[in-house]
Amino acid sequence: MKVVKKELVIKTDQMAGIQVEHEILRKFDHPFIMKMVCSFHDATNLYFVMEFINGGELFYHIKQAKKFNEV
């Protein structure tokens, strides 16, 4: 589950970006894009419930490796 604080979205002027991310995740059905099961919000947070994919976040692996070899 991805949890985003509404206050941070507003403070950093990222509302349009979050809306686009939500639309993309809602519409796409592709084997290389994680599926969003549902989304909801409360007074303080936005929640994107995603399918579980073992292996971690791609950004984490890019940050660790700095560079990937082509295979």
N, C-alpha and C positions, 0 to 999 in steps of 0.2 A: 504494500500500500504506500502510495506517495502522499505525504501530508505537506501542504503548503499553507503557511500562515497568511491570512488575508491582509493583515497589517503590513507585512513585508512586501506583498504584491503591490499594494497601493503606494507604499513609501518609495519603492524602486521603480514605479511607473511600468509595471510588467503585466498589467491587466490584459492587454491585447495579446501578448505572448502566451499567457496561460489559456486564454480562450482558443487560440489557434492550436495549441498542444492538445486541448480537450477535443476539439473537432477532428484533428488528425487521428488521435487514438480511438475515437468513437467510430470513425468511418472506415479505417483501413482494416483489411483482412489479408495479411501477408505473412509468410513464414518467417521473415526477418524482422518483423515489427511486433513487439509485445502487445498482446490484446488487453484492452481495458474491459474489465468485467462490469463495473458500474462506477458511478461517481456521485458524491453527495457533499454537503457542506453543513457546518453549524455556525454559531455566532463568531467563531475565531479562525476556523480552518477550512480549507478545501481538501477533499479526499479523492484520490484516484485509486480504485482497487484494480490491480493488475494481475494477470496470470503469473504464477510463479515460474521462474526460469532459473535453474541452478547455475551458478558460475559467477554471479556478481554483476555489478554495473560496468558497462564498457568503459566509462570515463575513468573508473578506478584502475582498470587494467592499462589503459593508455598512459595514465599518470605514473604508474609503477614502471612500465617498460620503456617509456619515453619514445621508443621507436619499435615498430614491428618489422620482421623480415617478410619479404614476399615469398609465398610458397607456390 
